[in-house]
Amino acid sequence: LVAALGSSQKSRERECAARWAEALGCALPTIKRITDKESGKFYGSAFVEAPSAEAAAAAVAKTGSDVGGRPVKVAFAPPRPGDVWPPVERDSTARREKTVVREKSARPEGGTTKLFVGNVAYEATDSDVNKLFGDVASLRGMRWVTHKDSGDFKGCGYLLFYSPEDADAAMEKLDGATLCGRKIRLDYTE
């Protein structure tokens, strides 16, 4: 049986799974997090498998229990035609083969004090960015790109430096550096 969990706190998968299992009083052998297809951001809901019909019924009875500081909603979710359970891991090879790797932009003549930064983790903060860049170059500011309708962070932005030399140093030493578990991509921009 499958129970749909809604209104759960957005957090790392293992922590979330442990909280759900504890709150619902049963082991959860399979958890399928619901994410946005484009951004991959977690919506805050998941489908979970309970070990038995009785455990699923007990989990549904716990609707409103506190999970990570928020009440959880639990309901039975009958399988849809064509659903595969438990879900299989998708092979990302095909997606990687379609990925276009952009050539780096040439350094603008005379230099620039602005770099594009991409592949930034959604949980990264300005403080995390300052910490990463602090030993290499002084940042004057950051401007993050957001979705025009929702205001959600799109995982990229622009970093402003005090001098073209600082931007060059960051480009040389931090392109591909890991920030909050993801390798950032830097490029020159005007």
ChimeraX attribute file (.defattr): number of C-alpha atoms within 10 A of each C-alpha:
attribute: neighborCount
match mode: 1-to-1
recipient: residues
	/A:1	17
	/A:2	23
	/A:3	21
	/A:4	20
	/A:5	24
	/A:6	18
	/A:7	16
	/A:8	21
	/A:9	19
	/A:10	14
	/A:11	13
	/A:12	9
	/A:13	13
	/A:14	10
	/A:15	11
	/A:16	18
	/A:17	20
	/A:18	14
	/A:19	17
	/A:20	24
	/A:21	17
	/A:22	13
	/A:23	18
	/A:24	25
	/A:25	14
	/A:26	16
	/A:27	17
	/A:28	19
	/A:29	12
	/A:30	16
	/A:31	22
	/A:32	16
	/A:33	18
	/A:34	16
	/A:35	14
	/A:36	10
	/A:37	8
	/A:38	6
	/A:39	12
	/A:40	10
	/A:41	13
	/A:42	17
	/A:43	15
	/A:44	16
	/A:45	20
	/A:46	19
	/A:47	20
	/A:48	26
	/A:49	20
	/A:50	23
	/A:51	15
	/A:52	13
	/A:53	12
	/A:54	11
	/A:55	18
	/A:56	24
	/A:57	17
	/A:58	16
	/A:59	24
	/A:60	19
	/A:61	14
	/A:62	18
	/A:63	17
	/A:64	14
	/A:65	17
	/A:66	17
	/A:67	20
	/A:68	16
	/A:69	9
	/A:70	12
	/A:71	16
	/A:72	23
	/A:73	21
	/A:74	27
	/A:75	18
	/A:76	16
	/A:77	13
	/A:78	10
	/A:79	11
	/A:80	7
	/A:81	6
	/A:82	6
	/A:83	8
	/A:84	9
	/A:85	12
	/A:86	13
	/A:87	11
	/A:88	8
	/A:89	6
	/A:90	8
	/A:91	8
	/A:92	8
	/A:93	9
	/A:94	9
	/A:95	9
	/A:96	10
	/A:97	8
	/A:98	8
	/A:99	9
	/A:100	7
	/A:101	7
	/A:102	7
	/A:103	7
	/A:104	10
	/A:105	10
	/A:106	10
	/A:107	15
	/A:108	11
	/A:109	6
	/A:110	6
	/A:111	16
	/A:112	20
	/A:113	19
	/A:114	24
	/A:115	23
	/A:116	19
	/A:117	22
	/A:118	20
	/A:119	17
	/A:120	23
	/A:121	18
	/A:122	16
	/A:123	12
	/A:124	14
	/A:125	13
	/A:126	12
	/A:127	10
	/A:128	13
	/A:129	16
	/A:130	16
	/A:131	12
	/A:132	17
	/A:133	18
	/A:134	13
	/A:135	9
	/A:136	17
	/A:137	21
	/A:138	16
	/A:139	20
	/A:140	13
	/A:141	13
	/A:142	18
	/A:143	13
	/A:144	15
	/A:145	15
	/A:146	14
	/A:147	9
	/A:148	9
	/A:149	6
	/A:150	7
	/A:151	9
	/A:152	12
	/A:153	17
	/A:154	17
	/A:155	18
	/A:156	20
	/A:157	18
	/A:158	19
	/A:159	20
	/A:160	19
	/A:161	21
	/A:162	15
	/A:163	16
	/A:164	18
	/A:165	14
	/A:166	20
	/A:167	25
	/A:168	21
	/A:169	14
	/A:170	22
	/A:171	21
	/A:172	12
	/A:173	12
	/A:174	19
	/A:175	16
	/A:176	15
	/A:177	15
	/A:178	15
	/A:179	19
	/A:180	16
	/A:181	11
	/A:182	15
	/A:183	16
	/A:184	19
	/A:185	19
	/A:186	25
	/A:187	19
	/A:188	20
	/A:189	17
	/A:190	10
